[in-house]
């Protein structure tokens, strides 16, 4: 969940490390640190809070070197203190290590190492690793790391440097992402692509079990059995400008406005992607039920797909929270299709759900945004979203791109199963092609939604209601608001309001209702009347405004008309803008909300 950066080469390592960590801030963190090899040995600096605190300390120290590792930490084991921040040093002060993930048997390892005379300075699980490397070191840093990791259980991405090895970084991965890149005289390492975009877009994505030695212009790799293998370099189709705000106040605002392009690029890729990425090779003739597994915003996209797919495929389709799915003993077998949805392709709960399903014989299709990610490698077939780099922790353009990809995948599945004629297929594809323009038209309502936010931002609680395909959008709207504004917000199926949530409605409760002529308008209008009778503050997002609705609504945002299948592309951008402007007015950290990380790689 945290950020790792590593560098070896002729540049000033401390400057490159700080620059890389700044590009990883979006992942979420509460402390940061670097270790740089200088002419006097390893130099360690760590600070709690924002990266600027570390940057100032580096400037004041005057540290300079050509080899180093850096880290932004999101606390799991131990409070967010300077002692618990990474990197961690061994007892000799010659070995420095950074780590993402969780070492599950760290208590037993700590007890063993304490008995052997090691001195611990933190409460973290990570520090056990650096002492294990020290325990196993006899001149070969790669072998010491391999032996140390053989004793550890859990998930990790680590980077290790040693004062006696001034030209190498040793790194390893098991469950947490790492990428490496080289230039003729340089080596780069990071936990995510954005940190390396200014230097190279040609990267090796480490696979689980790999241990690598990174040196200037050289990358050596061993698999979990210790067998040497060659790198598998991939070119990432992003440029460094993707990580700039381009005049917007926040990355989230920029990414909200990039949605027409993200949706268009995802839809445009449909002509080649299903066949290139292996969908066309899957035999789905025996499939009798479908699970969509995901977490967070991706789960809401999966719920949208459930509403789109079930009537289209004529099969039971269920969206499942990945962290629950893997433990509930699901009915999964050879006749099951599992569609795993993840922006990063590294979400640990989704990955574990996929691995469990594959063990039982299920076919797996991944819907991901990152080429070469773990989920892409684990899946039998992959459909890539084309959203580009997303910096804001709260997902925006990746959500609408996921819906576009899932809508396309649903059509492909229906065609492959023979339940959709060629004429119907072409009509639905033509309908879907309208989505980017609908997103644009919804974004044109930005000034009106900003004015609405001025009237609502001081309220402490919100309720979001929707029916049918608008229900998952109500969930997503509430999630966006709570993520970035810290306002308590809940999304509900509108028909469930009388089964509990109506008890919360009073004159100080804004109730955001999603209304469409395409989804049970009469029943939703009845829900609106129930809110009005209890003096709730009615905030209605609607694609039509009959007289009765105009009379009842305290605040009305009129959206472009769209067919039922395209409603996510009009309601979603509007709800994102409402959350964004409320958060901005409340003065919260929109791009890096407290306690949140962009990619969740630990359970």
C-alpha positions in Angstrom: 0.0 0.0 0.0 3.0 2.3 0.4 5.6 3.6 -2.0 9.1 2.2 -2.8 11.7 3.8 -4.9 15.3 2.8 -5.6 18.1 4.1 -7.7 21.7 3.3 -8.7 23.7 5.3 -11.2 25.5 8.6 -11.8 22.7 10.9 -10.7 22.3 12.3 -7.2 20.3 9.5 -5.6 18.7 11.6 -2.9 17.1 14.0 -5.5 15.8 11.2 -7.6 14.4 9.3 -4.5 12.5 12.4 -3.4 11.1 13.0 -6.8 10.0 9.4 -7.1 8.3 9.4 -3.7 6.5 12.6 -4.6 5.0 10.7 -7.6 3.9 7.9 -5.3 2.2 10.2 -2.7 -1.2 9.3 -4.1 -0.8 5.7 -2.8 -1.3 7.1 0.7 1.2 7.4 3.6 1.9 8.8 7.0 5.7 8.9 7.1 8.6 8.8 4.7 12.4 8.1 4.6 15.4 7.5 2.5 18.7 5.7 2.9 21.6 6.8 0.7 25.1 5.4 0.4 27.6 8.2 0.9 31.4 8.2 1.1 31.0 7.8 4.9 28.6 4.9 4.7 24.8 4.6 4.8 22.9 7.8 5.7 19.4 7.4 7.0 16.7 10.1 7.2 13.1 9.6 8.2 10.3 11.9 9.0 6.6 11.7 10.1 3.9 13.4 8.1 4.1 14.9 4.6 7.0 14.3 2.2 7.9 18.0 2.5 9.1 17.3 6.0 11.6 14.8 4.6 12.6 17.0 1.7 13.5 19.8 4.1 15.5 17.4 6.3 17.4 16.2 3.2 18.2 19.7 2.1 19.5 20.6 5.6 21.6 17.5 5.8 23.5 18.0 2.6 23.5 14.3 2.0 24.7 13.1 -1.5 25.2 9.7 -3.0 24.6 7.6 -6.1 22.8 4.6 -4.5 19.7 4.7 -2.4 16.2 3.5 -1.5 13.2 5.4 -0.3 9.8 4.7 1.1 6.5 6.2 2.0 4.8 4.2 4.8 1.1 3.6 5.6 1.1 2.3 9.1 0.0 -1.3 9.8 2.3 -2.7 12.6 3.3 0.2 14.9 2.3 3.8 15.2 3.3 6.3 12.5 6.5 7.4 14.3 10.0 8.2 13.0 11.3 5.0 14.6 8.7 2.9 12.7 9.3 4.7 9.4 11.3 3.0 6.6 14.0 2.4 5.7 15.2 0.1 8.6 18.8 -0.6 9.3 20.4 -3.8 10.6 22.6 -3.9 13.8 25.8 -3.1 11.8 24.3 -0.1 10.1 25.5 -1.4 6.7 22.2 -2.9 5.5 19.0 -0.8 4.7 15.7 -2.3 3.8 12.2 -1.0 2.7 9.1 -3.2 2.6 5.5 -3.1 1.5 3.2 -5.8 2.8 2.8 -7.7 6.0 5.1 -10.4 7.4 2.6 -12.7 9.2 5.2 -14.6 11.3 7.1 -11.6 12.4 6.5 -12.2 16.1 8.2 -15.6 16.0 11.0 -14.3 13.9 11.6 -11.4 16.3 11.8 -13.7 19.3 14.4 -15.8 17.4 16.4 -12.8 16.4 16.4 -11.3 19.8 17.8 -14.5 21.3 20.5 -14.3 18.7 21.5 -10.9 20.0 19.8 -8.6 17.4 18.7 -5.2 18.7 15.3 -3.9 17.5 14.5 -0.2 17.3 10.9 -0.3 16.0 7.6 -2.1 16.5 7.2 -3.0 12.8 7.1 -6.4 11.2 9.5 -5.0 8.6 12.5 -4.8 10.9 12.6 -8.5 11.2 13.5 -8.8 7.5 16.5 -6.5 7.7 17.9 -8.5 10.7 17.2 -11.8 8.8 19.2 -10.5 5.9 22.0 -9.5 8.3 21.8 -13.0 9.9 22.2 -14.7 6.5 24.8 -12.3 4.9 28.2 -13.8 4.1 29.3 -11.6 1.2 26.5 -12.4 -1.3 23.6 -10.0 -0.8 21.2 -11.8 -3.2 21.7 -15.1 -1.4 21.2 -13.4 2.0 17.9 -12.0 0.8 16.8 -15.3 -0.6 17.6 -17.1 2.6 15.9 -14.4 4.7 12.7 -14.6 2.6 12.6 -18.4 2.9 11.9 -17.9 6.6 9.2 -15.2 6.2 5.5 -15.8 5.6 3.2 -13.1 4.2 3.1 -10.5 1.4 6.0 -8.3 0.6 7.8 -6.1 -1.9 11.3 -5.3 -0.6 14.4 -3.4 -1.7 17.8 -3.9 0.1 21.1 -2.1 -0.2 24.4 -2.8 1.5 27.3 -0.4 2.2 29.7 -3.0 0.8 27.8 -3.3 -2.5 27.8 0.3 -3.8 26.5 -0.7 -7.3 23.5 -2.9 -6.6 20.0 -3.0 -5.2 18.5 -6.4 -4.4 14.7 -6.6 -4.5 12.0 -9.3 -4.3 8.2 -9.6 -4.6 5.5 -11.8 -3.2 2.0 -10.3 -3.4 3.0 -6.6 -3.5 3.9 -4.9 -6.8 7.4 -3.9 -7.9 8.7 -2.6 -11.3 12.3 -2.2 -12.5 13.8 -0.4 -15.4 17.3 0.2 -16.7 19.2 2.7 -18.9 22.8 2.1 -20.1 24.4 3.5 -16.9 21.4 3.4 -14.5 19.0 1.2 -12.6 15.5 2.2 -11.3 13.1 0.4 -9.0 9.6 1.4 -7.8 6.4 0.0 -6.4 4.4 1.7 -9.1 4.9 3.0 -12.7 4.5 6.8 -12.1 7.7 7.1 -10.1 9.7 5.9 -13.1 7.9 7.7 -16.0 10.4 10.6 -16.2 13.2 8.2 -16.8 11.9 5.2 -18.8 8.6 3.6 -19.9 10.2 0.3 -20.6 9.8 -1.8 -17.4 10.0 -5.3 -16.0 7.1 -6.1 -13.7 8.4 -8.4 -11.1 6.4 -11.7 -10.7 5.7 -13.4 -7.4 8.7 -15.2 -6.1 11.3 -13.3 -8.1 14.5 -11.9 -6.6 16.4 -9.4 -8.7 19.8 -7.7 -8.6 19.6 -4.2 -10.1 22.9 -2.6 -11.2 23.7 0.3 -13.6 22.4 -0.9 -17.0 21.9 -4.5 -15.8 19.0 -6.5 -14.3 19.5 -10.1 -13.1 16.5 -12.2 -12.1 16.0 -15.5 -10.2 12.7 -17.3 -9.8 11.5 -18.8 -6.5 13.5 -22.0 -7.2 16.7 -19.9 -7.6 16.8 -20.5 -11.4 18.1 -17.6 -13.5 15.7 -16.1 -16.0 15.6 -13.1 -18.4 13.6 -9.9 -17.9 10.3 -9.4 -19.6 10.3 -5.7 -20.5 7.0 -4.0 -21.4 6.5 -0.5 -22.7 4.0 1.4 -20.6 1.7 3.6 -22.9 1.8 6.6 -20.5 3.9 9.8 -20.6 5.3 11.9 -17.8 2.7 14.6 -18.4 0.0 12.2 -17.3 1.2 12.8 -13.8 0.8 16.6 -14.1 -2.3 18.6 -13.1 -2.3 20.6 -16.4 -4.0 23.6 -14.8 -6.6 21.8 -12.7 -6.7 22.4 -8.9 -6.4 18.8 -8.1 -5.6 15.5 -9.9 -9.1 14.3 -9.1 -10.6 17.3 -10.9 -8.4 16.7 -13.9 -9.2 13.0 -13.9 -13.0 13.6 -13.7 -12.6 15.8 -16.8 -10.5 13.1 -18.6 -13.4 10.6 -18.5 -14.7 11.3 -22.1 -11.3 10.3 -23.4 -10.9 7.3 -21.0 -14.3 5.9 -22.0 -13.7 6.6 -25.7 -10.3 4.9 -25.7 -11.7 1.9 -23.8 -14.5 1.5 -26.3 -12.2 2.1 -29.3 -9.9 -0.8 -28.2 -12.8 -3.3 -28.4 -12.1 -4.2 -32.0 -8.7 -5.7 -31.2 -8.6 -6.4 -27.5 -10.9 -9.4 -27.1 -8.9 -11.5 -29.5 -5.4 -10.2 -28.7 -5.8 -10.8 -25.0 -7.2 -14.3 -25.3 -11.0 -13.8 -24.9 -11.6 -15.4 -28.2 -9.8 -18.6 -27.1 -12.0 -19.2 -24.1 -14.6 -21.9 -24.4 -17.6 -20.6 -22.4 -20.2 -23.0 -23.8 -20.5 -24.9 -20.5 -20.7 -21.8 -18.2 -23.9 -21.8 -16.1 -23.2 -18.9 -13.7 -21.0 -15.8 -13.4 -19.3 -14.1 -10.5 -17.9 -10.6 -10.7 -15.4 -10.1 -7.9 -13.9 -6.7 -6.9 -13.3 -4.3 -4.0 -14.3 -0.7 -3.4 -15.2 1.4 -6.4 -14.4 -1.6 -8.7 -17.1 -3.6 -6.8 -19.6 -0.9 -7.7 -18.6 -1.2 -11.4 -19.1 -5.0 -11.0 -22.6 -4.3 -9.6 -23.4 -2.2 -12.6 -22.3 -5.1 -14.8 -24.6 -7.5 -12.8 -27.6 -5.3 -13.8 -26.4 -5.1 -17.4 -25.5 -8.8 -17.9 -28.1 -10.9 -16.2 -31.0 -10.0 -18.5 -28.6 -10.1 -21.5 -27.0 -13.5 -20.8 -29.9 -15.3 -19.3 -27.5 -16.7 -16.6 -27.3 -16.0 -12.9 -24.8 -13.2 -12.4 -23.6 -12.0 -9.0 -21.3 -9.2 -8.0 -19.3 -10.2 -4.9 -16.9 -8.3 -2.6 -13.6 -10.1 -3.1 -12.6 -10.1 0.5 -15.9 -11.9 1.4 -16.1 -14.1 -1.6 -12.8 -16.0 -1.0 -13.9 -17.0 2.6 -17.5 -17.8 2.2 -17.1 -21.1 0.4 -18.6 -20.0 -3.0 -20.1 -22.5 -5.4 -17.2 -22.4 -7.9 -16.3 -25.1 -10.4 -15.5 -25.8 -14.0 -18.9 -24.3 -15.1 -18.1 -21.0 -13.4 -16.9 -17.8 -15.0 -15.2 -15.4 -12.6 -14.7 -11.8 -13.8 -12.2 -10.0 -11.6 -12.2 -6.2 -11.7 -9.3 -4.1 -10.4 -7.9 -0.7 -11.4 -4.4 -1.6 -10.3 -4.5 -5.3 -10.9 -2.6 -5.7 -7.6 -5.5 -5.7 -5.0 -4.7 -8.5 -2.7 -8.2 -9.6 -1.9 -9.2 -9.8 -5.6 -6.0 -11.7 -6.4 -6.6 -14.2 -3.7 -10.2 -14.7 -4.8 -9.0 -15.3 -8.3 -6.4 -17.8 -7.2 -9.0 -19.7 -5.2 -11.4 -19.8 -8.1 -8.7 -21.1 -10.5 -7.8 -23.9 -8.1 -11.5 -25.1 -8.3 -11.4 -25.0 -12.1 -13.1 -21.7 -12.9 -12.3 -19.6 -15.9 -11.1 -16.1 -15.1 -11.3 -12.9 -17.1 -9.5 -9.9 -15.7 -10.6 -6.3 -16.2 -7.6 -4.1 -15.3 -6.0 -0.8 -16.1 -2.3 -1.8 -15.7 -0.6 -3.8 -18.4 1.6 -6.5 -16.8 -0.1 -6.3 -13.4 -0.5 -9.5 -11.3 -4.2 -9.9 -12.1 -3.5 -9.6 -15.8 -0.9 -12.4 -15.4 -3.2 -14.6 -13.2 -6.3 -14.4 -15.6 -7.0 -16.7 -18.5 -8.0 -13.7 -20.5 -7.7 -9.9 -20.0 -9.7 -6.9 -21.1 -7.8 -3.7 -20.4 -9.4 -0.4 -19.6 -7.7 2.5 -21.3 -8.0 5.1 -18.6 -4.4 6.0 -18.4 -2.6 7.0 -15.2 -4.9 7.9 -12.3 -3.2 9.8 -9.5 -6.2 10.7 -7.2 -6.8 8.1 -4.6 -10.5 8.2 -5.1 -11.2 6.5 -8.4 -13.0 8.5 -11.1 -12.0 7.9 -14.7 -11.1 4.3 -14.0 -14.7 3.7 -12.7 -16.4 4.8 -15.9 -13.7 3.1 -18.0 -14.5 -0.1 -16.1 -18.2 0.3 -16.8 -17.4 0.8 -20.5 -15.2 -2.3 -20.6 -17.7 -4.4 -18.7 -20.5 -3.3 -21.0 -18.4 -4.4 -24.0 -17.5 -7.7 -22.3 -21.2 -8.4 -21.7 -21.9 -8.0 -25.4 -19.0 -10.3 -26.3 -20.2 -12.9 -23.8 -23.7 -12.7 -25.2 -22.4 -13.1 -28.7 -20.1 -16.0 -27.8 -23.0 -17.8 -26.1 -25.3 -17.3 -29.1 -27.9 -15.3 -27.3 -27.4 -12.1 -29.2 -27.9 -11.8 -32.9 -25.4 -9.9 -35.1 -28.0 -7.2 -35.8 -28.7 -6.7 -32.1 -25.0 -6.7 -31.3 -24.3 -3.9 -33.8 -27.3 -1.9 -32.4 -26.0 -2.2 -28.9 -22.5 -1.3 -29.9 -23.8 1.7 -31.7 -25.7 2.7 -28.6 -22.6 2.3 -26.4 -20.6 4.5 -28.7 -22.7 7.5 -27.4 -21.2 7.2 -23.9 -18.2 9.6 -24.3 -20.4 12.4 -25.5 -22.9 11.8 -22.7 -20.1 12.1 -20.2 -19.0 15.4 -21.8 -22.6 16.7 -21.6 -22.8 15.7 -17.9 -19.5 17.5 -17.2 -20.9 20.7 -18.7 -23.1 20.9 -15.6 -20.0 21.6 -13.5 -20.9 25.2 -12.6 -24.4 24.4 -11.5 -23.1 21.5 -9.4 -20.4 23.7 -7.8 -23.2 26.2 -6.8 -25.2 23.3 -5.3 -22.1 22.2 -3.3 -22.0 25.7 -1.8 -25.4 25.0 -0.2 -24.7 21.5 1.0 -21.0 21.3 2.2 -21.7 22.0 5.8 -24.1 19.1 6.5 -22.6 16.2 8.4 -24.7 13.3 6.9 -26.0 12.4 3.5 -28.3 9.6 2.2 -28.1 8.4 -1.4 -31.0 6.5 -3.0 -31.3 4.8 -6.4 -33.3 1.9 -8.1 -32.1 -0.7 -10.6 -28.9 0.2 -12.3 -28.9 3.5 -10.4 -28.5 1.7 -7.1 -24.8 0.9 -7.5 -24.3 4.5 -8.7 -25.9 5.7 -5.4 -23.4 3.5 -3.5 -20.6 5.0 -5.5 -21.8 8.5 -5.1 -21.9 8.0 -1.3 -18.5 6.4 -1.3 -16.9 9.3 -3.2 -18.4 11.8 -0.7 -17.2 10.0 2.4 -13.8 9.2 0.9 -12.7 12.8 0.1 -14.9 15.0 2.3 -15.1 12.8 5.5 -18.8 13.4 5.6 -20.8 10.3 6.7 -22.8 9.2 3.6 -24.6 6.0 2.9 -26.0 4.6 -0.3 -29.2 2.5 -0.4 -31.6 0.9 -2.8 -34.5 3.3 -2.8 -37.0 0.5 -2.1 -35.1 -0.3 1.1 -35.6 3.1 2.5 -38.7 2.1 4.5 -36.8 -0.8 6.0 -34.7 1.3 8.2 -32.9 4.3 6.7 -36.1 6.4 6.7 -35.6 6.7 10.5 -32.6 9.0 9.7 -34.6 11.5 7.6 -35.3 14.9 9.2 -35.0 18.6 8.3 -31.2 18.5 8.5 -30.6 15.5 6.3 -29.8 15.9 2.6 -31.1 13.0 0.6 -29.6 12.6 -2.8 -32.1 10.8 -5.1 -31.2 9.4 -8.5 -34.3 9.6 -10.8 -34.7 8.3 -14.3 -37.6 7.6 -16.6 -35.7 4.4 -17.4 -35.7 2.9 -13.9 -39.0 2.7 -12.1 -39.8 6.4 -12.0 -43.2 6.1 -10.3 -41.7 4.1 -7.4 -38.8 6.5 -7.0 -41.2 9.4 -7.1 -43.1 7.7 -4.2 -39.8 7.5 -2.3 -39.2 11.2 -2.9 -42.6 12.0 -1.5 -41.8 10.0 1.6 -38.6 12.0 2.1 -40.5 15.3 1.6 -43.1 14.3 4.2 -40.3 14.0 6.8 -38.8 17.4 5.8 -35.6 15.9 4.4 -33.5 18.1 2.1 -34.2 16.6 -1.4 -31.3 16.8 -3.8 -32.5 15.2 -7.1 -30.3 14.2 -10.0 -32.7 13.4 -12.8 -32.8 12.9 -16.6 -36.4 14.2 -16.7 -38.4 16.6 -14.6 -42.1 16.0 -14.6 -44.1 18.8 -12.8 -44.5 16.7 -9.6 -40.7 16.2 -9.3 -40.1 20.0 -9.8 -42.5 20.7 -7.0 -41.0 18.3 -4.5 -37.3 18.7 -5.1 -35.4 21.3 -3.0 -32.5 21.1 -5.5 -32.7 19.7 -9.0 -29.9 18.8 -11.3 -31.2 17.9 -14.8 -29.0 15.5 -16.6 -28.9 14.5 -20.3 -31.3 11.9 -21.4 -29.9 8.4 -22.0 -31.0 4.8 -22.4 -31.0 2.6 -19.4 -27.6 1.0 -20.4 -26.0 4.4 -20.6 -27.3 5.9 -17.3 -23.9 5.4 -15.6 -22.3 7.7 -18.0 -24.5 10.7 -17.1 -25.1 10.2 -13.4 -21.6 9.2 -12.4 -19.7 12.4 -13.5 -22.4 14.6 -11.9 -22.1 12.7 -8.5 -18.3 12.9 -8.7 -18.4 16.6 -9.2 -20.7 17.1 -6.3 -18.3 15.1 -4.0 -15.3 17.0 -5.4 -16.7 20.4 -4.8 -18.0 19.6 -1.3 -14.6 18.3 -0.3 -12.8 21.3 -1.8 -15.1 23.7 0.1 -14.4 21.8 3.3 -10.7 22.1 2.7 -9.8 18.4 2.8 -6.9 16.8 1.0 -8.9 15.8 -2.1 -6.1 13.8 -3.9 -4.7 12.1 -0.8 -7.6 11.5 1.7 -6.5 10.5 5.2 -6.0 6.8 6.0 -6.6 5.7 2.3 -4.2 4.1 -0.1 -4.6 3.9 -3.9 -3.7 0.2 -4.0 -4.6 -2.1 -1.2 -1.9 -4.9 -1.2 -2.4 -6.2 2.3 -5.4 -7.9 3.9 
